[in-house]
């Protein structure tokens, strides 16, 4: 679908949890707004969507976003699971947008987030009942032509597997 406006419609960058989640909940960091202060300790609010709109300028020049969140074991221990961030999108988007994941700390923010080389396809860890695992998701947009193409129903899934 092609539109001549200034940004991608990412209203569907909703959070989904797939597979054997075992009572996993995902919470926002206290400074959820995008920008230099993003990050911090866990908040009381569950994540409903991760990323905002990709602007025309970000599409043209390329862009990297970071989002910090906390995986929380709300029903039972979640032992030695592998966590991945997966982009569900048409091939045209998959060829230009990638997601990666890294472990964070209980209070890190944009000034001391994990180094880019710490991000990868997955992380593996235990989360004991009532505890949280701080994680960062990185979205990298590769620069493209000024011919903007928009896709609906693009979503990010967090997959959990043994």
MOVEN-V15373 format. One record per residue. N is the residue number from 1. RES is the residue in one small letter. BURIAL is I if it has 24 or more other ideal C-beta (glycine too) atoms within 12 Angstrom, else O. Layout:
BEGIN
N|RES|BURIAL / N|RES|BURIAL
END
This chain:
BEGIN
1|x|O / 2|x|O / 3|x|O / 4|x|O / 5|x|O / 6|x|O / 7|x|O / 8|x|I / 9|x|O / 10|x|I / 11|x|O / 12|x|I / 13|x|I / 14|x|O / 15|x|I / 16|x|I / 17|x|I / 18|x|O / 19|x|O / 20|x|O / 21|x|I / 22|x|I / 23|x|O / 24|x|I / 25|x|I / 26|x|I / 27|x|I / 28|x|I / 29|x|I / 30|x|O / 31|x|I / 32|x|I / 33|x|O / 34|x|O / 35|x|O / 36|x|O / 37|x|O / 38|x|I / 39|x|I / 40|x|I / 41|x|O / 42|x|I / 43|x|O / 44|x|O / 45|x|O / 46|x|O / 47|x|I / 48|x|O / 49|x|I / 50|x|I / 51|x|I / 52|x|O / 53|x|I / 54|x|I / 55|x|O / 56|x|I / 57|x|O / 58|x|I / 59|x|I / 60|x|O / 61|x|O / 62|x|O / 63|x|I / 64|x|I / 65|x|I / 66|x|I / 67|x|I / 68|x|I / 69|x|I / 70|x|I / 71|x|I / 72|x|I / 73|x|I / 74|x|O / 75|x|O / 76|x|O / 77|x|O / 78|x|I / 79|x|O / 80|x|O / 81|x|I / 82|x|I / 83|x|I / 84|x|I / 85|x|I / 86|x|I / 87|x|I / 88|x|I / 89|x|I / 90|x|O / 91|x|O / 92|x|O / 93|x|I / 94|x|O / 95|x|O / 96|x|I / 97|x|I / 98|x|I / 99|x|I / 100|x|I / 101|x|I / 102|x|I / 103|x|I / 104|x|I / 105|x|I / 106|x|O / 107|x|O / 108|x|I / 109|x|I / 110|x|I / 111|x|O / 112|x|O / 113|x|I / 114|x|I / 115|x|O / 116|x|O / 117|x|O / 118|x|O / 119|x|I / 120|x|I / 121|x|O / 122|x|O / 123|x|I / 124|x|O / 125|x|I / 126|x|O / 127|x|I / 128|x|O / 129|x|O / 130|x|O / 131|x|O / 132|x|I / 133|x|I / 134|x|I / 135|x|I / 136|x|I / 137|x|I / 138|x|I / 139|x|I / 140|x|O / 141|x|I / 142|x|O / 143|x|O / 144|x|O / 145|x|O / 146|x|O / 147|x|O / 148|x|I / 149|x|I / 150|x|I / 151|x|I / 152|x|O / 153|x|O / 154|x|I / 155|x|I / 156|x|I / 157|x|I / 158|x|I / 159|x|I / 160|x|I / 161|x|O / 162|x|O
END
